[in-house]
């Protein structure tokens, strides 16, 4: 479906088609158009309008069909689909509009206590030809790429991501990511981060049952209350995996996976901010 038809869709159907709101789509088109104007040597014009190039990229991330099928729908070659999607992805991530705050924000001095939730989600991949053991996740029983997500519980925005291979333990991924957390920031994580209190004292993880013993009622209640807070990051994971490139078996080169994950997370943050601004405007109008 080209943009001339897609723009006639309702807001809900457009969101289902592309994974983003119409306002977000228009912002993307504006970013790409401004970047194209900066080129001193634009070269030969593309067969597709900028709106269609952005739409093609979103459809690729949203549906994750093969480039052959997308090329057949748009009447272009597979190499054209590959070149356009990578170009649009690079422009959007470099613009800063869809970038994440970054791990430096976690180490800034805070005047008030801040609570963040941390979790790891896994994306399946095709079985690698080399070093298969490095990508095999015992938890998922398949080869995966891991993505560590840190979310601000108050705003529900993603602060930063970190990527690793499927075999890497969640806690080791945290240590390898180089994330440094300020003393005023409280971390809530799952059982995969047992031992994090040795690195960051203001951390909480569920109480793990000892071998041959049962948890007391107080311990079960503590775990339940902690999980009710941590569920926010699970909801964020679900929002990100609306884009099937993160939930379906990843077929592309692994080195580009992190860029795409960060771009999708940046889109999520942008839409969250847009929603907050709209709510504030509506409240003032009333």
Sine and cosine of phi, psi and omega as CSV:
sin_phi,cos_phi,sin_psi,cos_psi,sin_omega,cos_omega
0.00,0.00,0.85,-0.52,0.04,-1.00
-0.98,0.18,0.23,-0.97,-0.11,-0.99
-0.90,0.43,-0.54,0.84,-0.02,-1.00
-0.87,0.49,-0.44,0.90,0.07,-1.00
-1.00,-0.06,-0.62,0.79,-0.06,-1.00
-0.90,0.43,-0.56,0.83,-0.05,-1.00
-0.92,0.39,-0.30,0.95,0.01,-1.00
-0.99,0.12,-0.15,0.99,0.00,-1.00
-0.95,0.32,0.40,-0.91,0.10,-1.00
-0.93,0.38,0.24,-0.97,-0.04,-1.00
-0.87,0.50,-0.66,0.76,-0.02,-1.00
-0.92,0.39,-0.68,0.73,-0.02,-1.00
-0.95,0.32,-0.55,0.84,0.05,-1.00
-0.91,0.41,-0.63,0.77,0.05,-1.00
-0.90,0.44,-0.65,0.76,0.01,-1.00
-0.92,0.40,-0.58,0.82,-0.03,-1.00
-0.95,0.30,-0.73,0.69,-0.16,-0.99
-0.96,-0.26,-0.37,0.93,-0.08,-1.00
1.00,0.01,-0.05,1.00,-0.01,-1.00
-0.74,-0.67,0.31,-0.95,0.08,-1.00
-0.97,0.24,0.31,-0.95,0.01,-1.00
-0.88,0.47,-0.60,0.80,0.01,-1.00
-0.91,0.42,-0.62,0.79,0.05,-1.00
-0.91,0.41,-0.65,0.76,0.02,-1.00
-0.88,0.48,-0.70,0.71,0.00,-1.00
-0.90,0.44,-0.59,0.81,0.05,-1.00
-0.91,0.42,-0.63,0.78,0.04,-1.00
-0.90,0.44,-0.70,0.71,0.01,-1.00
-0.88,0.48,-0.66,0.75,0.02,-1.00
-0.89,0.46,-0.68,0.74,0.01,-1.00
-0.88,0.47,-0.71,0.70,-0.02,-1.00
-0.92,0.38,-0.66,0.75,-0.01,-1.00
-0.90,0.43,-0.66,0.75,0.04,-1.00
-0.90,0.44,-0.59,0.81,0.02,-1.00
-0.93,0.36,-0.62,0.78,0.01,-1.00
-0.91,0.40,-0.57,0.82,0.01,-1.00
-0.92,0.38,-0.44,0.90,-0.02,-1.00
-0.96,0.27,-0.29,0.96,-0.04,-1.00
-0.92,0.39,0.78,-0.63,0.05,-1.00
-0.97,0.23,-0.57,0.82,0.03,-1.00
-0.84,-0.54,1.00,0.02,-0.09,-1.00
-0.91,0.42,-0.40,0.92,-0.01,-1.00
0.97,0.23,-0.21,-0.98,-0.02,-1.00
-0.95,0.33,0.65,-0.76,-0.04,-1.00
-0.92,0.40,0.52,-0.85,0.02,-1.00
-0.97,0.25,0.44,-0.90,0.04,-1.00
-0.93,0.37,-0.41,0.91,-0.07,-1.00
-0.96,-0.28,0.61,-0.80,0.12,-0.99
-0.91,0.41,0.30,-0.95,0.00,-1.00
-0.87,0.49,-0.64,0.77,0.03,-1.00
-0.85,0.52,-0.66,0.75,-0.01,-1.00
-0.95,0.31,-0.55,0.84,0.04,-1.00
-0.91,0.42,-0.68,0.73,0.04,-1.00
-0.92,0.39,-0.66,0.75,0.01,-1.00
-0.89,0.45,-0.66,0.75,0.04,-1.00
-0.88,0.47,-0.67,0.74,0.00,-1.00
-0.90,0.44,-0.69,0.73,0.01,-1.00
-0.92,0.40,-0.62,0.78,0.04,-1.00
-0.90,0.43,-0.60,0.80,0.03,-1.00
-0.91,0.42,-0.70,0.71,0.01,-1.00
-0.94,0.33,-0.60,0.80,-0.07,-1.00
-0.96,0.27,-0.72,0.70,-0.11,-0.99
-0.99,-0.17,-0.49,0.87,-0.03,-1.00
0.80,0.60,0.70,0.71,0.15,-0.99
-0.97,0.23,0.22,-0.98,0.03,-1.00
-0.93,0.37,0.47,-0.88,0.01,-1.00
-0.91,0.42,-0.41,0.91,0.06,-1.00
-0.89,0.45,-0.73,0.68,-0.03,-1.00
-0.94,0.35,-0.62,0.79,0.04,-1.00
-0.91,0.42,-0.66,0.75,0.03,-1.00
-0.88,0.47,-0.63,0.78,0.01,-1.00
-0.91,0.41,-0.62,0.79,0.01,-1.00
-0.93,0.38,-0.63,0.78,-0.07,-1.00
-1.00,-0.03,-0.13,0.99,0.03,-1.00
0.96,0.29,0.57,0.82,0.04,-1.00
-0.77,-0.64,0.03,-1.00,0.00,-1.00
-1.00,0.06,0.29,-0.96,0.03,-1.00
-0.89,0.46,-0.63,0.78,0.01,-1.00
-0.90,0.44,-0.55,0.84,0.04,-1.00
-0.92,0.39,-0.67,0.74,0.05,-1.00
-0.88,0.48,-0.71,0.70,0.00,-1.00
-0.88,0.47,-0.71,0.70,-0.05,-1.00
-0.91,0.40,-0.68,0.74,-0.04,-1.00
-0.93,0.37,-0.72,0.69,-0.04,-1.00
-0.89,0.46,-0.68,0.73,0.01,-1.00
-0.93,0.38,-0.61,0.79,0.02,-1.00
-0.90,0.44,-0.74,0.67,-0.01,-1.00
-0.90,0.43,-0.67,0.74,0.04,-1.00
-0.86,0.52,-0.71,0.71,-0.01,-1.00
-0.90,0.44,-0.67,0.74,-0.01,-1.00
-0.90,0.43,-0.71,0.71,-0.04,-1.00
-0.91,0.42,-0.66,0.75,-0.04,-1.00
-0.96,0.28,-0.53,0.85,0.01,-1.00
-0.97,0.24,-0.39,0.92,-0.06,-1.00
-0.90,0.43,-0.47,0.88,-0.05,-1.00
1.00,0.05,-0.22,0.98,0.00,-1.00
-0.93,0.36,-0.57,0.82,-0.05,-1.00
-0.91,-0.42,0.59,0.81,0.04,-1.00
-0.99,-0.15,0.39,-0.92,0.04,-1.00
-1.00,0.04,0.41,-0.91,0.03,-1.00
-0.83,0.56,-0.61,0.79,0.04,-1.00
0.99,-0.14,0.34,-0.94,-0.09,-1.00
-0.94,0.35,-0.29,0.96,0.04,-1.00
-0.89,0.46,-0.49,0.87,-0.01,-1.00
-0.90,0.45,-0.45,0.89,-0.02,-1.00
-0.96,0.29,-0.36,0.93,-0.06,-1.00
-0.98,-0.21,-0.03,1.00,0.04,-1.00
-0.93,0.36,0.53,-0.85,-0.02,-1.00
-0.92,0.40,0.77,-0.63,-0.02,-1.00
-0.94,-0.33,0.73,-0.69,0.05,-1.00
-0.98,0.20,-0.47,0.88,0.02,-1.00
-0.83,-0.55,0.41,-0.91,0.01,-1.00
-0.92,0.39,0.71,-0.70,-0.01,-1.00
-0.86,-0.51,0.64,-0.77,-0.04,-1.00
-0.91,-0.41,0.77,-0.64,0.05,-1.00
-0.82,-0.57,0.51,-0.86,0.07,-1.00
-0.93,-0.36,0.63,-0.78,-0.06,-1.00
-0.78,-0.63,0.68,-0.73,0.00,-1.00
-0.42,-0.91,0.30,-0.95,0.03,-1.00
-0.87,-0.49,0.77,-0.64,0.10,-0.99
-0.92,-0.40,0.46,-0.89,-0.07,-1.00
-0.86,-0.52,0.64,-0.77,0.04,-1.00
-0.90,-0.43,0.82,-0.57,-0.01,-1.00
-0.92,0.39,0.50,-0.86,0.06,-1.00
-0.75,-0.66,0.26,-0.97,0.11,-0.99
-0.95,0.33,0.50,-0.87,-0.07,-1.00
-0.87,0.50,0.85,-0.52,-0.04,-1.00
-0.92,0.39,0.47,-0.89,0.05,-1.00
-0.97,0.23,-0.49,0.87,-0.02,-1.00
-0.81,-0.59,0.45,-0.89,0.08,-1.00
0.79,0.62,0.74,0.67,-0.05,-1.00
-0.88,0.47,-0.59,0.81,-0.04,-1.00
-0.89,0.46,-0.51,0.86,-0.02,-1.00
-0.91,0.41,-0.42,0.91,-0.07,-1.00
-0.97,-0.26,-0.05,1.00,-0.07,-1.00
-0.99,0.13,0.83,-0.55,0.01,-1.00
-0.99,-0.15,0.89,-0.46,0.04,-1.00
-0.91,0.42,-0.46,0.89,0.00,-1.00
-0.95,0.32,-0.70,0.71,-0.04,-1.00
-1.00,-0.03,-0.21,0.98,-0.02,-1.00
0.87,0.49,0.60,0.80,0.05,-1.00
-0.33,-0.94,0.15,-0.99,0.02,-1.00
-0.99,0.14,0.75,-0.66,-0.11,-0.99
-0.61,-0.79,0.22,-0.98,0.24,-0.97
-0.90,-0.44,0.72,-0.69,-0.04,-1.00
-0.99,-0.15,0.56,-0.83,0.07,-1.00
-0.75,-0.66,0.88,-0.47,0.06,-1.00
-1.00,0.01,0.79,-0.62,-0.05,-1.00
-0.88,-0.47,0.76,-0.64,0.09,-1.00
-0.90,-0.44,0.85,-0.53,-0.11,-0.99
-0.86,-0.51,0.68,-0.74,0.13,-0.99
-0.97,0.24,0.88,-0.48,-0.09,-1.00
-0.92,0.40,-0.50,0.87,-0.04,-1.00
-0.96,0.28,-0.77,0.63,-0.05,-1.00
-1.00,-0.01,-0.29,0.96,-0.06,-1.00
0.91,0.42,0.34,0.94,0.04,-1.00
-1.00,-0.01,0.51,-0.86,0.04,-1.00
-0.99,0.15,0.78,-0.62,-0.01,-1.00
-1.00,0.04,-0.76,0.65,-0.01,-1.00
-0.34,-0.94,0.29,-0.96,0.06,-1.00
-0.83,-0.55,0.36,-0.93,0.14,-0.99
-0.57,-0.82,0.64,-0.77,-0.07,-1.00
-0.90,-0.43,0.48,-0.88,0.02,-1.00
-0.38,-0.93,0.09,-1.00,0.01,-1.00
-0.99,0.12,0.37,-0.93,-0.12,-0.99
-0.86,0.51,-0.49,0.87,-0.06,-1.00
-0.98,0.22,-0.36,0.93,-0.06,-1.00
-0.92,0.39,0.77,-0.64,0.03,-1.00
-0.93,0.38,0.50,-0.87,-0.05,-1.00
-0.82,0.57,-0.71,0.70,-0.03,-1.00
-0.92,0.40,-0.61,0.79,0.05,-1.00
-0.92,0.39,-0.57,0.82,0.06,-1.00
-0.89,0.45,-0.64,0.77,0.06,-1.00
-0.89,0.46,-0.69,0.73,0.00,-1.00
-0.92,0.38,-0.63,0.78,-0.01,-1.00
-0.96,0.28,-0.36,0.93,-0.07,-1.00
-0.95,0.31,-0.30,0.95,0.00,-1.00
0.97,0.24,0.28,0.96,0.01,-1.00
-0.96,0.27,0.81,-0.59,0.07,-1.00
-0.91,-0.42,0.79,-0.61,-0.10,-1.00
-0.94,-0.34,0.73,-0.68,0.01,-1.00
-0.91,0.42,0.36,-0.93,-0.07,-1.00
-0.91,0.42,-0.44,0.90,-0.05,-1.00
-1.00,0.04,-0.01,1.00,-0.03,-1.00
-0.98,-0.17,0.78,-0.62,0.00,-1.00
-0.99,-0.14,0.72,-0.69,-0.01,-1.00
-0.96,-0.29,0.75,-0.67,0.13,-0.99
-0.90,-0.45,0.83,-0.56,-0.06,-1.00
-0.64,-0.77,0.12,-0.99,-0.01,-1.00
-1.00,-0.03,-0.17,-0.99,-0.08,-1.00
-0.92,0.39,-0.30,0.95,0.02,-1.00
-0.93,0.38,-0.18,0.98,-0.02,-1.00
-0.94,-0.35,0.47,0.88,0.07,-1.00
-0.85,0.52,0.76,-0.65,-0.02,-1.00
0.98,-0.19,-0.05,1.00,-0.02,-1.00
-0.93,0.37,-0.38,0.93,0.01,-1.00
-0.91,0.42,-0.37,0.93,0.05,-1.00
-0.94,0.33,-0.44,0.90,0.02,-1.00
-1.00,-0.08,-0.68,0.73,-0.03,-1.00
-0.74,-0.68,0.95,-0.31,-0.12,-0.99
-0.89,0.45,-0.58,0.81,-0.03,-1.00
-0.99,0.11,0.89,0.46,-0.02,-1.00
-0.72,-0.70,0.49,-0.87,0.03,-1.00
-0.70,-0.71,0.74,-0.67,0.09,-1.00
-0.74,-0.67,0.41,-0.91,0.01,-1.00
-0.86,0.52,0.53,-0.85,0.04,-1.00
-0.96,0.29,0.80,-0.61,-0.05,-1.00
-1.00,-0.01,0.71,-0.70,0.00,-1.00
-0.93,0.36,0.73,-0.68,0.05,-1.00
-0.98,0.19,0.42,-0.91,-0.05,-1.00
-0.88,0.47,0.80,-0.60,0.04,-1.00
0.98,0.19,0.09,1.00,-0.01,-1.00
-0.82,-0.57,0.25,-0.97,0.05,-1.00
-0.89,-0.46,0.43,-0.90,0.05,-1.00
-0.97,0.24,0.58,-0.82,0.07,-1.00
-0.97,0.25,0.19,-0.98,0.02,-1.00
-0.88,0.47,-0.63,0.78,0.01,-1.00
-0.90,0.44,-0.65,0.76,0.00,-1.00
-0.93,0.36,-0.62,0.78,0.05,-1.00
-0.91,0.42,-0.64,0.77,0.02,-1.00
-0.91,0.41,-0.62,0.78,0.05,-1.00
-0.89,0.46,-0.73,0.69,0.02,-1.00
-0.88,0.47,-0.63,0.77,0.00,-1.00
-0.91,0.42,-0.70,0.71,0.00,-1.00
-0.92,0.39,-0.57,0.82,0.01,-1.00
-0.94,0.34,-0.65,0.76,0.01,-1.00
-0.92,0.39,-0.51,0.86,0.03,-1.00
-0.92,0.39,-0.47,0.88,0.08,-1.00
-0.99,0.17,-0.64,0.76,-0.08,-1.00
-0.96,0.29,-0.26,0.97,-0.06,-1.00
-0.90,0.45,-0.33,0.94,0.02,-1.00
-0.85,0.53,-0.70,0.71,-0.03,-1.00
-0.93,0.38,-0.47,0.88,0.08,-1.00
-0.92,0.38,-0.63,0.78,0.04,-1.00
-0.92,0.40,-0.59,0.81,0.05,-1.00
-0.90,0.43,-0.67,0.74,0.05,-1.00
-0.84,0.54,-0.65,0.76,0.01,-1.00
-0.90,0.43,-0.65,0.76,0.02,-1.00
-0.89,0.46,-0.64,0.77,-0.01,-1.00
-0.93,0.37,-0.61,0.79,-0.08,-1.00
-0.99,0.15,0.12,0.99,0.24,-0.97
-0.87,0.49,-0.54,0.84,0.10,-0.99
-0.99,0.16,0.93,-0.36,-0.18,-0.98
-0.93,0.37,-0.21,0.98,0.05,-1.00
-0.91,0.42,-0.36,0.93,0.03,-1.00
-1.00,-0.08,-0.31,0.95,-0.05,-1.00
-0.95,-0.31,-0.46,0.89,0.04,-1.00
-1.00,0.10,0.33,-0.95,0.06,-1.00
-0.83,0.56,0.85,-0.52,-0.09,-1.00
-0.97,0.23,0.84,-0.54,-0.11,-0.99
-0.99,-0.16,-0.29,0.96,-0.13,-0.99
-1.00,0.08,-0.01,-1.00,0.06,-1.00
-0.92,0.40,0.63,-0.77,-0.12,-0.99
-0.93,0.36,-0.44,0.90,-0.08,-1.00
-0.91,0.41,-0.34,0.94,0.01,-1.00
-0.99,-0.10,-0.11,0.99,-0.04,-1.00
-0.89,0.45,-0.68,0.73,-0.01,-1.00
-0.88,0.47,-0.65,0.76,0.02,-1.00
-0.88,0.47,-0.69,0.72,-0.03,-1.00
-0.93,0.37,-0.62,0.78,0.04,-1.00
-0.90,0.44,-0.67,0.75,0.02,-1.00
-0.92,0.40,-0.62,0.79,0.02,-1.00
-0.90,0.43,-0.71,0.71,0.01,-1.00
-0.91,0.42,-0.63,0.78,0.06,-1.00
-0.91,0.42,-0.62,0.79,0.05,-1.00
-0.91,0.42,-0.62,0.79,0.07,-1.00
-0.90,0.44,-0.66,0.75,0.04,-1.00
-0.86,0.50,-0.73,0.69,0.01,-1.00
-0.89,0.46,-0.66,0.75,-0.02,-1.00
-0.88,0.47,-0.70,0.72,-0.01,-1.00
-0.93,0.38,-0.55,0.84,0.05,-1.00
-0.91,0.41,-0.68,0.73,0.03,-1.00
-0.91,0.42,-0.66,0.75,0.02,-1.00
-0.88,0.47,-0.65,0.76,0.02,-1.00
-0.91,0.42,-0.65,0.76,0.02,-1.00
-0.90,0.44,-0.69,0.73,0.01,-1.00
-0.90,0.44,-0.65,0.76,0.00,-1.00
-0.91,0.42,-0.63,0.77,0.01,-1.00
-0.90,0.44,-0.67,0.74,0.01,-1.00
-0.90,0.44,-0.65,0.76,0.00,-1.00
-0.90,0.43,-0.71,0.71,0.01,-1.00
-0.89,0.46,-0.62,0.79,0.01,-1.00
-0.91,0.40,-0.67,0.74,0.02,-1.00
-0.91,0.41,-0.61,0.79,0.00,-1.00
-0.90,0.43,-0.62,0.78,0.02,-1.00
-0.93,0.37,0.00,0.00,0.00,0.00
